[in-house]
Amino acid sequence: MAEWVTLAIKVVGVLVAFLVLPLIVGQTEHKVMAHMQGRLGPMYAGGFHGWAQLVADGVKFVQKEEIIPAAADRTVFRLAPAVALLPYLMVLVVVPLGPGTVAEKLDVGLFYALAITGIGVLGMLMGAWASASKYSLLGGLRGAAQLLAYELPLVLAAASVAMAAGTLSLVGIVQAWQPWWLIWQAPAVVVFFVAGLAEIRRPPFDMPMADSELVFGYLTEYTGLRFALFLLAEYAGIVVVCALTVVLFLGGWRGPLLPGPVWTLVKVFALSFVVIWLRVAYPRLREDQLQRLAWLGLVPLALAQLVLTGVIRVLLGP
């Protein structure tokens, strides 16, 4: 009986985090962009500081008519948003908030997280193909090329910190982390974070949506709640990428004075602010610039970091 109660608590905790954290990031994005770009609308909905903007967005999506193109593959078209969203829920299961605050402590947690996040792109490809739209299909093909380009540096950067810690367990990596890793693993942090943003197709890596040339890419034919699910998947992706960056490179729950889970959340939201700031500050990369950054910039840097980590591990010994 105790095991079932523990399992139920873990499931509820993961679901609450999955439902609440992306919404907080979405609300924060509205406010940060409103201040940085002088947007008035998000600052007035509901009165004080636009507190009801998120509620207004939800009501808007619920009221929108669900439209499915006549030539679309209706089954695949309907399933695509769920396939895009669920992998991020599955990743949160292994992300530790504190030394004892993790739903499932896997010895291969890093391998599991990287494998599951790669599944999310299938939702994009399903939506692109099933929409029966040339703009959606082009967006999906761009997204697939982007995934292939940025998955390699992402994995190499994660392998560097796993080699440094000597474990694939996310909890073990945090426990092995030392403050001087902020210098030693700095290139890997940059590679992992940038590649992670490209994986979830956040600006300036949003060529698969490119509204100026592809209408809205693989989201062109989506409306209402299914469109909202794709947006929720984007914000859930931000939470997951930032959480993995914190756990792998920034010490996770480790920090002075505050409780461990609080430190984890503070670091996650600080990185989420950086994600939002990058969206506001940098223009969209062209496709050739996006591919050049991956193959000529991030991949060589990740390989050099991997070699450096191997050399230092040999010099320091087991």
N, C-alpha and C positions, 0 to 999 in steps of 0.2 A: 504493500500500500504506500509506504514511504517513497518508493521508487517512482510510482505513478504521480504522486504529488510533486516530487522534484521535477519530473519531466514536464508536467503541466505548467509549473512556474517558469521553467526555461522557455517553453514554447510561447507562453503569454508575454514574457519579457522581450523575446526577439521580435514578436509581432508588434508590440508597442513601440519598440525602437524603430522598426521598419516603417511604421505608419507616421510616427511623430517627427523623427529627425529630418527626413526629406522635406516635410512641410515647413519645418523651421528654416531650413536652408532656402526654400522657395520664397518664404516671406522675407527673409533677410535680403535675398537678391532684389526683390521689389524695392526695398527701402534704400539699399546701397546704390542701386542704379538711379533711383529717384534723386538722391543727393548728388551723385557724380555727374548726372546728365541733365539736371534741372527738370525732371519729370514731375508734373504737378499731380496727375491723377492718383498714383499710388499713395500720395500723402494726405488724401482727403476722404477716402472711402471709410465711412463709419465714424468720422470725427477725428479724435486725437491721433495724430501721426498715421492716419490711414490704417488703423488696427484691423478693419474688416476687409482689407483687400483680398486676402486669401479666401474668405467666405464668399465674396463677390465673384471671384474666379470660379469657385466650386458651383455656385448657382448658375453661372453662365454656361458652364460645360454641361450641367444636367439638363438645361433648357434647350440646348442645341439639338437639332434633328440628326438622327443617325442615318447617314447616306452611304450606301455601298454601290460602287460602279456596276453597271449592268454586266460587263464582261469580266468582272473580278471572280477569283476563286473564293467564294464566300466563306468556306470553312477556314481556310488558311488566313484569309483577311481578318476574321474574327479572333483567331488564336494568336496572331502576331504580337499584340500588345502584352498579353500575359507572358509569352515566351521571352519578351524583352525585359519584363519586370522581375519575374520570379528568381532568376539567378542571383540577383543582389540580395534577396531575402535569404537565400541559401548560404551566401558568403558570410552574412552577419552572424550565423550560427557559430563560426569558429573565431570571430574577432574578439579578443579579450578586452574588457573595460578595466579590469583589475586582476590581481594575482589569483583570485578565486572567483572572479566574475566573468565567466565565459560559459556559453550554453553547452559547447562540446569541445573538449580539449583533445585535439587530434595530434598525433606525433608527426603527421605529414600535412599540417594545417596550411602551410604556405603553398604546397603543391595543389591541395584541394581548392584554395581560394583562386589561384591563377587559372586553374582548369575551368572552374565554374564561371568566372567572369568572361572567359572567352565565348561562352555559350550565348551571352546576351546579344551578340551580333546576329544570331540566327533570327531573332525577332525582327530586326531591321530588314534582313534579306527576305524573310517571309512576307512582310508588309510591302516591300518594294515589288516583289514578283507578283503577288496576288492582286495588287491594285490595278493591273492592266493599264498602266499609264507609263508613257515613255519617260516622263520626268521622274517618277518614282523609281523606275528601273535604273536610270542613270545614277540617281542618288544611292541606290543600293549597291551598284557596282563600285562606285567611289568609296563607299563605306567598307566594302570587302577589301579593296586595295589598301585602304588606310589601316585596317586591322592587320593585314599581312605585314605591312611595313613597320608598325609600332609594337606588335606583339613580341618581336625578337628583342629589342632593347629593354622592354619591360621585364621579360623573363631573365635576361642577363643581369640587369641591375638587382633584381630580387635574389638571383643566385649568388651575387657578390656578398650580400649581407648574410645569407644563409651559410655561406662558406666561412665568413668571419665568426659567426656564432657557433658553427659546428652542429646545427640542427635545423630541421624543417618545421619544427613546432613554433607557432607564433608566440606562445607563452615562453618557450625556451629562448627565443630570440630576444624578447624584452628582458628576460632575466640575465642574459649574457651581455646586454648592451652596456657600453661605457661612454661617458660624456665625450671622450676624445674621438669617438667614432664620427661625431659631427664634422670633424675635419677630414679624417681618413676616408669616410664614405660619402663625402659631399658630392662628388660627381655622380655617384649612384643615386643619391636623393633627387638630383635634378633630372636625370634620365628617367627614373621611375615616375616621378610626378608629371613630367611633360608627356611621356608615353601614355600614362594613365588618362590624362585629359584627352589625348587623341583617341584613345580606345572608346571613351564615352561620347566622343564627337562634340566636345564643348568648344566654343569660340576660343581662340582663333582657328580651331581645327574642325570647323563645321561645314566643310565642303560638301558632304553628303546631303546637306539641306539647302545651302546656298540659295536663299530666296531671290536673289537678284538675277539668277539664271535658270534655276530649276523649280521655280515657284516656292516649294518647300520640300523638295526632294522626296524621300520615302514617306513623308507625312502628308503629302499633297492631298490624297484622297480621304484622309481620316477626319472625322468630325466628332463632336460630343465627348462622351466618356472614354472612348477608345483613344482619342487624341490626348485626353488628359492622362491616361495610363502611360502613354509614351513619354509625356512630360514628367510624370512621377518617376518613371524609370531613369530619366536623365538626372533628376535630383537624388535619387537613391544611388546612382552611379557616383555622383560627387561624394556622398557620404562614405561609400565603400572605398573609393580611391584615396580619400583623405585619411580614413581610418587605417588602411593598410600602410600608407606612408608613415603615419604616426607610430604604428606598432613596429614596423621594420627599421625605421631610421631615426626616429625622434624620441625613443625611450618609452613609448607607450604610456603606462600609468605612472612612471617614475618622475618624481618632482618633490620639492620641499613643501611642507606645511599642509597643503590641501590633500584630501583623500585621493587615492589612486584613480577611481572612475572619474572624478571631477577633472583631474589633470588630462585624462584621455579625451574627454569631451571638449575641454578648453582648446587643446591642440587641434582637434578635428575641426572645430568651428573657426579657428584662426586660419587653417589651411583653406577652408571653404570660402572665407573672405578673399583670400588670394585668388581662388578660382573665379569669383565674381569680378574682382578687380581686373583680371586678365581679359575677361569678356568685354569690359568697358574700355580698356586702355589700348587694345591691339586690334588692328583690322584682320579680316579673314585672310589666311594664306592661300595663294594660288595652288593648284594641284601639283605643279612642278616644284614649288617651294616646299610644300608639305612632304613630298617624297624625298627631296634633297636633304631636308632636315633629318629625316629618319635614317637614310642609308649612308649619308656622308657626314652626319653630325653625331647622332645619338648612338648608332651601332658601334662605330670606332671608339667612342668615349666609354661605352659600357664594356667593350672588350678590354680596353686599357685598364679600367677599374678592376675587372676580374683578374687580370694578370697581377696588378698591384696587390690585391687581396691575397692571392695565392702566395706571392713572395713573402708578404708580411706574416702570413700564417706559418709558413715554413721557418722563418727566422725566429718567431716567437715560440714555436713549438706547440705541442698539444696543451 
